[in-house]
Amino acid sequence: MMDAIAPGPDTGPDLAALAADASGERAVGRPTVYVYEAPVRICHWVNAFSILVLMVTGYLIGTPLPTVAGEASDNFVMGYIRFAHFAAGQVLAVFFLTRILWAFVGNHHSRQIFYLPVHRKQFWKEVLHEIRWYAFLEREPKMYVGHNPLAQTAMFTGFTLFVAFMIVTGFALYSEGAGIDSWQHKLFGWVFAIWPNSQDVHTWHHLGMWALVVFVMVHIYAAVREDIMSRQSIISSMVSGERQFRD
């Protein structure tokens, strides 16, 4: 499934084959494919930082710090925490929307996290293979230019759906303070038609935070593991945009 382009007869000598390092060993050329475009990578890292801020501040909002001494007017710790939470939430919403818009104009890899080809039998066979590979029941991994089917499933459910849920419930909760005339209430006030009790929305939003914590840990583990064991670049791909196959 690699889209690497082989050099043609008019491209000149193969410099990689002729190059040698200080020890006199020949350089090894490895297939490299440009996968993740710049907007995808920018959105990834901005969203990652925003989610980190949201998880830390969200935990502190749900489990406040001990009371500090002195007059309330002299301390604004919880105010700063809530401000950071609200600001990070709005940044996440903007870049999540940007990521959705780019899926319409970017390459086909930019659309992978927004759908699952559940109608394809081959997709489910490859998901099963990836489960066996992660469970150390397969000896060799399959090579994919973009996300493998199991990673695509995880990104669609653990990132796209969970983040969308957190944005919707987060803005609904914010609308309580902004008032019924605010744009937040006009766009997200319908959430309280599902959960009339505001505390229920708080509870689901808090549980969503822990779901994202689990997803982030699994996501980082899987990326590091695949970078090492599957012999293809994973982490660096979200920096350079290029997927390199080492074998």
Rosetta blueprint (number, residue, H / E / L):
1 M L
2 M L
3 D L
4 A L
5 I L
6 A L
7 P L
8 G L
9 P L
10 D L
11 T L
12 G L
13 P L
14 D L
15 L H
16 A H
17 A H
18 L H
19 A L
20 A E
21 D L
22 A L
23 S L
24 G L
25 E L
26 R E
27 A L
28 V L
29 G L
30 R L
31 P L
32 T E
33 V E
34 Y E
35 V L
36 Y L
37 E L
38 A H
39 P H
40 V H
41 R H
42 I H
43 C H
44 H H
45 W H
46 V H
47 N H
48 A H
49 F H
50 S H
51 I H
52 L H
53 V H
54 L H
55 M H
56 V H
57 T H
58 G H
59 Y H
60 L H
61 I H
62 G H
63 T L
64 P L
65 L L
66 P L
67 T L
68 V L
69 A L
70 G L
71 E L
72 A H
73 S H
74 D H
75 N L
76 F L
77 V H
78 M H
79 G H
80 Y H
81 I H
82 R H
83 F H
84 A H
85 H H
86 F H
87 A H
88 A H
89 G H
90 Q H
91 V H
92 L H
93 A H
94 V H
95 F H
96 F H
97 L H
98 T H
99 R H
100 I H
101 L H
102 W H
103 A H
104 F H
105 V H
106 G L
107 N L
108 H H
109 H H
110 S H
111 R H
112 Q H
113 I H
114 F H
115 Y L
116 L L
117 P L
118 V L
119 H L
120 R L
121 K H
122 Q H
123 F H
124 W H
125 K H
126 E H
127 V H
128 L H
129 H H
130 E H
131 I H
132 R H
133 W H
134 Y H
135 A L
136 F L
137 L L
138 E L
139 R L
140 E L
141 P L
142 K L
143 M L
144 Y L
145 V L
146 G L
147 H L
148 N L
149 P H
150 L H
151 A H
152 Q H
153 T H
154 A H
155 M H
156 F H
157 T H
158 G H
159 F H
160 T H
161 L H
162 F H
163 V H
164 A H
165 F H
166 M H
167 I H
168 V H
169 T H
170 G H
171 F H
172 A H
173 L H
174 Y H
175 S H
176 E H
177 G H
178 A H
179 G L
180 I L
181 D L
182 S L
183 W H
184 Q H
185 H H
186 K H
187 L H
188 F H
189 G L
190 W L
191 V H
192 F H
193 A H
194 I H
195 W L
196 P L
197 N L
198 S H
199 Q H
200 D H
201 V H
202 H H
203 T H
204 W H
205 H H
206 H H
207 L H
208 G H
209 M H
210 W H
211 A H
212 L H
213 V H
214 V H
215 F H
216 V H
217 M H
218 V H
219 H H
220 I H
221 Y H
222 A H
223 A H
224 V H
225 R H
226 E H
227 D H
228 I H
229 M H
230 S L
231 R L
232 Q E
233 S L
234 I L
235 I L
236 S L
237 S H
238 M H
239 V H
240 S H
241 G L
242 E E
243 R E
244 Q E
245 F E
246 R L
247 D L
